[in-house]
């Protein structure tokens, strides 16, 4: 049988095409989940804050778990049905632990009102760190869209600074419900805006070949 031999140029072109295809798959980051969770957090927080002001009953704040649980189930179902890239899996690992710790902190603070833990500040620090790590991943991958990971880095740094200069200085008052307004801000700056940036990156090639 005749043997097919590739020339040196053809072999280099084949390796370059395979490398470029795999790298583009890694760069196919989806920001829809970030955008969806940002909108969910903003709307839920504002609605819960309005319900508290109308009813003047702190127990109504526990109803915020219903849309969050629904969002989590929808996210899990979407992730299972959709083909994920390697970078999608990496983002899930980076963000899942801070979100889990934040939920535990909120549950602890709401169950024990006399505790000194400030879940708002803790959540802000953890999610800001996740934004900074995500931005560093983009920079380390050689992204040509330098403005994208610079924006992510600036968002993370801004939220870290405000956490230690403003958030941690204010005591956590679960009954007032003012912390819901902070959650709405987190949804905007730490989920919605990063999701828009990630979606912008996914629409354009951003890797060096």
PASEBA-1860 file (N, C-alpha, C; in nm, 3 decimals):
! residues 209
1> XXXXXXXX> 0.084/-0.118/0.000/0.000/0.000/0.000/0.088/0.124/0.000 ~ 0.051/0.223/-0.078/0.133/0.345/-0.082/0.125/0.419/0.051 ~ 0.239/0.466/0.094/0.246/0.541/0.219/0.233/0.690/0.191 ~ 0.154/0.758/0.271/0.135/0.901/0.258/0.232/0.973/0.351 ~ 0.316/1.053/0.295/0.414/1.128/0.373/0.382/1.276/0.360 ~ 0.386/1.344/0.472/0.365/1.489/0.472/0.499/1.560/0.464 ~ 0.499/1.664/0.386/0.620/1.745/0.382/0.634/1.822/0.513 ~ 0.750/1.879/0.533/0.774/1.955/0.656/0.676/2.071/0.669
9> XXXXXXXX> 0.649/2.138/0.560/0.556/2.251/0.562/0.414/2.206/0.593 ~ 0.371/2.095/0.531/0.237/2.044/0.556/0.221/1.997/0.701 ~ 0.325/1.935/0.754/0.318/1.890/0.893/0.306/2.008/0.990 ~ 0.382/2.113/0.963/0.374/2.232/1.049/0.236/2.298/1.039 ~ 0.179/2.301/0.918/0.046/2.359/0.900/-0.060/2.276/0.973 ~ -0.046/2.143/0.968/-0.142/2.056/1.037/-0.134/2.076/1.188 ~ -0.013/2.083/1.243/0.003/2.105/1.387/-0.054/2.241/1.425 ~ -0.030/2.343/1.341/-0.080/2.477/1.370/-0.232/2.480/1.371
17> XXXXXXXX> -0.295/2.408/1.274/-0.442/2.405/1.269/-0.501/2.336/1.390 ~ -0.441/2.222/1.430/-0.491/2.151/1.549/-0.474/2.236/1.674 ~ -0.358/2.299/1.686/-0.334/2.385/1.803/-0.431/2.501/1.807 ~ -0.455/2.563/1.691/-0.546/2.677/1.685/-0.689/2.635/1.716 ~ -0.731/2.517/1.668/-0.867/2.469/1.695/-0.886/2.443/1.843 ~ -0.788/2.376/1.906/-0.800/2.347/2.049/-0.796/2.474/2.133 ~ -0.714/2.569/2.093/-0.704/2.694/2.168/-0.832/2.775/2.155 ~ -0.891/2.776/2.034/-1.018/2.846/2.017/-1.128/2.784/2.100
25> XXXXXXXX> -1.127/2.651/2.114/-1.226/2.587/2.201/-1.207/2.629/2.346 ~ -1.081/2.643/2.387/-1.055/2.690/2.523/-1.103/2.832/2.542 ~ -1.099/2.911/2.435/-1.138/3.051/2.445/-1.287/3.074/2.424 ~ -1.360/2.966/2.394/-1.504/2.982/2.371/-1.576/2.992/2.505 ~ -1.548/3.098/2.577/-1.605/3.118/2.710/-1.746/3.173/2.696 ~ -1.836/3.117/2.772/-1.975/3.164/2.768/-2.003/3.252/2.887 ~ -2.049/3.372/2.861/-2.081/3.463/2.970/-2.228/3.465/3.005 ~ -2.308/3.379/2.939/-2.452/3.381/2.965/-2.486/3.345/3.110
33> XXXXXXXX> -2.411/3.250/3.168/-2.439/3.213/3.306/-2.413/3.329/3.401 ~ -2.304/3.401/3.378/-2.274/3.518/3.461/-2.384/3.624/3.446 ~ -2.425/3.647/3.322/-2.529/3.748/3.298/-2.660/3.706/3.363 ~ -2.696/3.579/3.347/-2.820/3.530/3.407/-2.819/3.542/3.558 ~ -2.709/3.503/3.622/-2.701/3.512/3.767/-2.696/3.657/3.814 ~ -2.634/3.743/3.735/-2.633/3.885/3.773/-2.773/3.943/3.773 ~ -2.850/3.914/3.668/-2.988/3.964/3.662/-3.072/3.904/3.774 ~ -3.053/3.773/3.801/-3.128/3.707/3.907/-3.100/3.770/4.044
41> XXXXXXXX> -2.973/3.795/4.074/-2.938/3.854/4.202/-2.992/3.995/4.216 ~ -2.983/4.073/4.110/-3.031/4.211/4.116/-3.181/4.215/4.139 ~ -3.257/4.141/4.058/-3.403/4.144/4.070/-3.449/4.085/4.203 ~ -3.390/3.972/4.244/-3.430/3.909/4.370/-3.404/4.001/4.488 ~ -3.287/4.064/4.489/-3.251/4.151/4.601/-3.345/4.271/4.611 ~ -3.374/4.333/4.498/-3.462/4.449/4.500/-3.604/4.412/4.539 ~ -3.654/4.297/4.490/-3.789/4.254/4.525/-3.797/4.220/4.674 ~ -3.696/4.150/4.727/-3.697/4.115/4.869/-3.688/4.239/4.957
49> XXXXXXXX> -3.610/4.336/4.914/-3.599/4.460/4.990/-3.733/4.534/4.993 ~ -3.802/4.535/4.878/-3.933/4.599/4.873/-4.036/4.525/4.959 ~ -4.031/4.391/4.958/-4.123/4.313/5.042/-4.099/4.340/5.190 ~ -3.973/4.353/5.228/-3.942/4.381/5.369/-3.997/4.517/5.411 ~ -3.981/4.614/5.324/-4.030/4.747/5.357/-4.184/4.751/5.363 ~ -4.249/4.669/5.279/-4.396/4.668/5.278/-4.454/4.590/5.396 ~ -4.392/4.478/5.430/-4.446/4.392/5.535/-4.385/4.419/5.672 ~ -4.265/4.475/5.673/-4.192/4.499/5.799/-4.175/4.370/5.878
57> XXXXXXXX> -4.155/4.261/5.805/-4.135/4.130/5.866/-4.003/4.071/5.817 ~ -3.901/4.062/5.902/-3.770/4.011/5.858/-3.776/3.868/5.805 ~ -3.874/3.789/5.852/-3.882/3.649/5.808/-3.908/3.637/5.659 ~ -3.959/3.743/5.597/-3.988/3.737/5.454/-3.860/3.724/5.372 ~ -3.746/3.761/5.433/-3.620/3.757/5.360/-3.578/3.613/5.327 ~ -3.630/3.517/5.403/-3.595/3.378/5.373/-3.650/3.333/5.238 ~ -3.747/3.405/5.185/-3.804/3.365/5.055/-3.707/3.387/4.940 ~ -3.597/3.457/4.967/-3.498/3.478/4.861/-3.429/3.347/4.821
65> XXXXXXXX> -3.440/3.244/4.907/-3.380/3.115/4.874/-3.452/3.046/4.759 ~ -3.579/3.077/4.737/-3.657/3.011/4.632/-3.603/3.041/4.493 ~ -3.590/3.171/4.453/-3.534/3.196/4.320/-3.388/3.154/4.307 ~ -3.311/3.162/4.417/-3.171/3.120/4.408/-3.161/2.969/4.389 ~ -3.246/2.893/4.457/-3.245/2.748/4.437/-3.291/2.714/4.296 ~ -3.393/2.785/4.246/-3.437/2.763/4.109/-3.327/2.795/4.009 ~ -3.255/2.902/4.032/-3.144/2.938/3.943/-3.034/2.834/3.945 ~ -3.007/2.779/4.065/-2.903/2.677/4.075/-2.943/2.551/3.999
73> XXXXXXXX> -3.068/2.508/4.013/-3.114/2.389/3.942/-3.111/2.410/3.791 ~ -3.151/2.529/3.746/-3.147/2.558/3.603/-3.004/2.561/3.552 ~ -2.913/2.615/3.632/-2.772/2.618/3.593/-2.715/2.478/3.582 ~ -2.744/2.393/3.680/-2.695/2.256/3.676/-2.749/2.182/3.554 ~ -2.875/2.204/3.522/-2.934/2.138/3.406/-2.871/2.188/3.277 ~ -2.844/2.319/3.269/-2.784/2.377/3.150/-2.642/2.325/3.130 ~ -2.568/2.315/3.238/-2.429/2.270/3.229/-2.422/2.124/3.182 ~ -2.514/2.042/3.227/-2.514/1.902/3.186/-2.547/1.884/3.039
81> XXXXXXXX> -2.638/1.966/2.988/-2.683/1.949/2.849/-2.588/2.014/2.749 ~ -2.512/2.113/2.791/-2.429/2.188/2.699/-2.286/2.137/2.704 ~ -2.225/2.128/2.585/-2.085/2.088/2.578/-1.997/2.199/2.635 ~ -1.917/2.164/2.735/-1.833/2.263/2.801/-1.691/2.256/2.747 ~ -1.626/2.369/2.744/-1.484/2.375/2.708/-1.401/2.362/2.835 ~ -1.270/2.347/2.816/-1.182/2.337/2.930/-1.184/2.462/3.016 ~ -1.197/2.577/2.952/-1.198/2.701/3.030/-1.329/2.718/3.104 ~ -1.438/2.666/3.050/-1.566/2.665/3.123/-1.552/2.588/3.254
89> XXXXXXXX> -1.489/2.470/3.247/-1.467/2.390/3.367/-1.378/2.463/3.466 ~ -1.278/2.533/3.414/-1.188/2.607/3.500/-1.261/2.720/3.573 ~ -1.348/2.790/3.501/-1.426/2.896/3.564/-1.520/2.841/3.670 ~ -1.577/2.724/3.645/-1.667/2.663/3.744/-1.591/2.633/3.873 ~ -1.468/2.586/3.861/-1.388/2.556/3.979/-1.351/2.684/4.053 ~ -1.317/2.788/3.979/-1.275/2.913/4.041/-1.389/2.979/4.117 ~ -1.511/2.969/4.063/-1.624/3.042/4.120/-1.708/2.960/4.217 ~ -1.705/2.827/4.206/-1.795/2.746/4.288/-1.760/2.754/4.436
97> XXXXXXXX> -1.632/2.749/4.471/-1.594/2.752/4.613/-1.628/2.885/4.680 ~ -1.593/3.001/4.621/-1.634/3.128/4.686/-1.784/3.141/4.702 ~ -1.862/3.097/4.602/-2.007/3.107/4.611/-2.059/3.017/4.723 ~ -2.004/2.895/4.734/-2.049/2.803/4.839/-2.017/2.859/4.977 ~ -1.896/2.913/4.995/-1.858/2.971/5.124/-1.945/3.091/5.157 ~ -1.977/3.172/5.056/-2.062/3.289/5.078/-2.201/3.249/5.123 ~ -2.258/3.147/5.059/-2.392/3.100/5.099/-2.391/3.049/5.242 ~ -2.287/2.975/5.281/-2.277/2.927/5.419/-2.265/3.044/5.516
105> XXXXXXXX> -2.189/3.147/5.478/-2.173/3.263/5.565/-2.305/3.337/5.583 ~ -2.381/3.353/5.476/-2.512/3.418/5.487/-2.607/3.337/5.575 ~ -2.608/3.205/5.554/-2.694/3.121/5.636/-2.659/3.128/5.783 ~ -2.531/3.130/5.814/-2.486/3.139/5.953/-2.525/3.272/6.015 ~ -2.504/3.380/5.939/-2.535/3.514/5.992/-2.685/3.533/6.012 ~ -2.766/3.478/5.924/-2.910/3.491/5.939/-2.964/3.404/6.052 ~ -2.903/3.288/6.071/-2.950/3.198/6.177/-2.908/3.245/6.315 ~ -2.792/3.313/6.322/-2.741/3.362/6.450/-2.721/3.512/6.439
113> XXXXXXXX> -2.823/3.592/6.463/-2.812/3.738/6.446/-2.705/3.803/6.532 ~ -2.671/3.741/6.646/-2.573/3.801/6.737/-2.428/3.777/6.694 ~ -2.405/3.705/6.583/-2.268/3.674/6.542/-2.200/3.799/6.490 ~ -2.067/3.798/6.497/-1.989/3.913/6.451/-1.944/3.899/6.306 ~ -1.982/3.791/6.241/-1.943/3.769/6.102/-2.018/3.863/6.010 ~ -1.947/3.925/5.918/-2.008/4.011/5.818/-2.007/3.937/5.684 ~ -2.115/3.868/5.648/-2.116/3.790/5.525/-2.107/3.877/5.399 ~ -2.151/4.002/5.410/-2.143/4.092/5.295/-1.997/4.117/5.257
121> XXXXXXXX> -1.917/4.152/5.356/-1.775/4.177/5.329/-1.703/4.051/5.285 ~ -1.734/3.938/5.348/-1.670/3.811/5.311/-1.704/3.774/5.167 ~ -1.831/3.787/5.131/-1.872/3.756/4.994/-1.804/3.849/4.894 ~ -1.795/3.976/4.928/-1.732/4.073/4.839/-1.586/4.039/4.816 ~ -1.515/4.001/4.922/-1.374/3.966/4.908/-1.357/3.840/4.825 ~ -1.437/3.737/4.853/-1.423/3.610/4.781/-1.454/3.625/4.632 ~ -1.565/3.692/4.600/-1.603/3.707/4.459/-1.510/3.803/4.386 ~ -1.459/3.904/4.454/-1.360/3.994/4.392/-1.233/3.917/4.359
129> XXXXXXXX> -1.193/3.828/4.450/-1.078/3.743/4.421/-1.102/3.653/4.302 ~ -1.224/3.600/4.289/-1.256/3.516/4.173/-1.248/3.595/4.044 ~ -1.292/3.722/4.047/-1.281/3.807/3.928/-1.134/3.830/3.893 ~ -1.051/3.855/3.993/-0.908/3.879/3.968/-0.840/3.753/3.914 ~ -0.875/3.637/3.968/-0.817/3.512/3.918/-0.859/3.489/3.773 ~ -0.986/3.516/3.742/-1.033/3.502/3.604/-0.958/3.594/3.510 ~ -0.937/3.718/3.553/-0.862/3.813/3.470/-0.718/3.766/3.449 ~ -0.658/3.707/3.553/-0.521/3.659/3.541/-0.512/3.540/3.446
137> XXXXXXXX> -0.615/3.455/3.445/-0.618/3.344/3.351/-0.618/3.395/3.208 ~ -0.698/3.499/3.181/-0.699/3.556/3.047/-0.563/3.612/3.009 ~ -0.500/3.681/3.102/-0.369/3.739/3.073/-0.266/3.629/3.051 ~ -0.272/3.523/3.132/-0.177/3.415/3.118/-0.195/3.336/2.990 ~ -0.316/3.335/2.935/-0.341/3.263/2.810/-0.296/3.342/2.687 ~ -0.246/3.462/2.709/-0.200/3.542/2.596/-0.312/3.606/2.520 ~ -0.414/3.650/2.587/-0.527/3.710/2.519/-0.485/3.837/2.446 ~ -0.532/3.851/2.323/-0.505/3.971/2.246/-0.597/4.085/2.286
145> XXXXXXXX> -0.706/4.052/2.354/-0.800/4.155/2.398/-0.760/4.201/2.538 ~ -0.651/4.275/2.544/-0.597/4.315/2.673/-0.695/4.401/2.752 ~ -0.775/4.480/2.682/-0.871/4.564/2.752/-0.974/4.484/2.829 ~ -1.004/4.362/2.784/-1.105/4.280/2.851/-1.058/4.237/2.988 ~ -0.935/4.179/2.997/-0.892/4.134/3.128/-0.849/4.251/3.216 ~ -0.815/4.365/3.155/-0.787/4.484/3.235/-0.915/4.530/3.303 ~ -1.027/4.527/3.231/-1.156/4.566/3.291/-1.193/4.471/3.405 ~ -1.172/4.341/3.384/-1.200/4.246/3.491/-1.113/4.273/3.613
153> XXXXXXXX> -0.985/4.301/3.588/-0.894/4.331/3.698/-0.933/4.456/3.774 ~ -0.974/4.559/3.701/-1.015/4.684/3.767/-1.140/4.663/3.852 ~ -1.236/4.583/3.801/-1.357/4.555/3.879/-1.321/4.482/4.008 ~ -1.234/4.380/3.997/-1.194/4.305/4.114/-1.121/4.390/4.216 ~ -1.027/4.474/4.170/-0.952/4.561/4.261/-1.043/4.663/4.328 ~ -1.136/4.721/4.252/-1.228/4.819/4.308/-1.313/4.758/4.418 ~ -1.365/4.638/4.394/-1.450/4.574/4.493/-1.370/4.531/4.616 ~ -1.245/4.491/4.598/-1.161/4.457/4.712/-1.134/4.579/4.799
161> XXXXXXXX> -1.103/4.691/4.736/-1.075/4.813/4.811/-1.197/4.859/4.889 ~ -1.313/4.858/4.822/-1.435/4.902/4.891/-1.475/4.805/5.002 ~ -1.438/4.678/4.989/-1.471/4.581/5.094/-1.402/4.618/5.225 ~ -1.275/4.655/5.218/-1.199/4.684/5.339/-1.215/4.829/5.386 ~ -1.252/4.918/5.296/-1.266/5.058/5.336/-1.409/5.096/5.375 ~ -1.508/5.021/5.324/-1.648/5.057/5.350/-1.725/4.940/5.411 ~ -1.727/4.827/5.340/-1.818/4.718/5.377/-1.789/4.663/5.517 ~ -1.662/4.630/5.546/-1.630/4.569/5.674/-1.645/4.666/5.791
169> XXXXXXXX> -1.650/4.794/5.763/-1.666/4.892/5.870/-1.811/4.907/5.915 ~ -1.903/4.856/5.837/-2.044/4.866/5.871/-2.092/4.732/5.929 ~ -2.157/4.732/6.045/-2.206/4.606/6.103/-2.316/4.546/6.018 ~ -2.325/4.415/6.023/-2.428/4.344/5.947/-2.556/4.339/6.028 ~ -2.662/4.393/5.972/-2.793/4.395/6.036/-2.890/4.320/5.946 ~ -2.916/4.194/5.983/-3.001/4.111/5.898/-3.145/4.159/5.896 ~ -3.192/4.216/6.007/-3.332/4.258/6.015/-3.363/4.379/5.929 ~ -3.265/4.467/5.909/-3.289/4.588/5.831/-3.309/4.559/5.683
177> XXXXXXXX> -3.243/4.453/5.635/-3.254/4.419/5.494/-3.172/4.505/5.401 ~ -3.094/4.599/5.458/-3.011/4.684/5.373/-2.904/4.603/5.299 ~ -2.869/4.487/5.354/-2.767/4.405/5.289/-2.815/4.355/5.154 ~ -2.946/4.354/5.132/-2.998/4.313/5.002/-2.955/4.411/4.892 ~ -2.940/4.537/4.927/-2.895/4.636/4.830/-2.749/4.608/4.791 ~ -2.669/4.563/4.890/-2.532/4.525/4.859/-2.528/4.405/4.764 ~ -2.617/4.309/4.788/-2.623/4.192/4.701/-2.658/4.234/4.558 ~ -2.746/4.332/4.544/-2.780/4.382/4.411/-2.658/4.444/4.343
185> XXXXXXXX> -2.577/4.516/4.420/-2.454/4.574/4.365/-2.356/4.464/4.325 ~ -2.347/4.358/4.408/-2.260/4.246/4.373/-2.306/4.181/4.243 ~ -2.438/4.166/4.228/-2.490/4.107/4.105/-2.454/4.188/3.983 ~ -2.450/4.321/3.998/-2.417/4.408/3.886/-2.269/4.405/3.854 ~ -2.184/4.425/3.956/-2.041/4.444/3.933/-1.962/4.313/3.926 ~ -2.009/4.210/3.997/-1.931/4.086/4.005/-1.988/3.973/3.919 ~ -2.107/3.991/3.863/-2.163/3.888/3.776/-2.205/3.944/3.639 ~ -2.289/4.048/3.640/-2.343/4.098/3.514/-2.234/4.157/3.426
193> XXXXXXXX> -2.154/4.250/3.479/-2.048/4.311/3.398/-1.941/4.209/3.355 ~ -1.890/4.123/3.446/-1.797/4.020/3.397/-1.859/3.928/3.292 ~ -1.989/3.899/3.305/-2.055/3.815/3.204/-2.057/3.882/3.068 ~ -2.083/4.013/3.066/-2.081/4.087/2.939/-1.941/4.085/2.879 ~ -1.840/4.101/2.963/-1.701/4.099/2.915/-1.665/3.961/2.861 ~ -1.702/3.855/2.932/-1.673/3.720/2.886/-1.747/3.689/2.756 ~ -1.868/3.736/2.743/-1.943/3.714/2.619/-1.878/3.788/2.503 ~ -1.826/3.907/2.529/-1.755/3.983/2.426/-1.629/3.908/2.381
201> XXXXXXXX> -1.557/3.847/2.477/-1.437/3.773/2.443/-1.471/3.651/2.359 ~ -1.581/3.584/2.390/-1.618/3.462/2.319/-1.655/3.490/2.174 ~ -1.696/3.612/2.143/-1.739/3.644/2.007/-1.623/3.674/1.915 ~ -1.504/3.697/1.971/-1.390/3.732/1.889/-1.273/3.642/1.924 ~ -1.188/3.611/1.826/-1.070/3.530/1.857/-0.980/3.606/1.952 ~ -0.932/3.537/2.056/-0.852/3.608/2.155/-0.726/3.531/2.194 ~ -0.678/3.445/2.106/-0.558/3.370/2.141/-0.451/3.389/2.036 ~ -0.330/3.379/2.081/-0.216/3.386/1.989/-0.194/3.249/1.928
209> X> -0.187/3.246/1.799/-0.164/3.117/1.732/-0.019/3.109/1.688
END
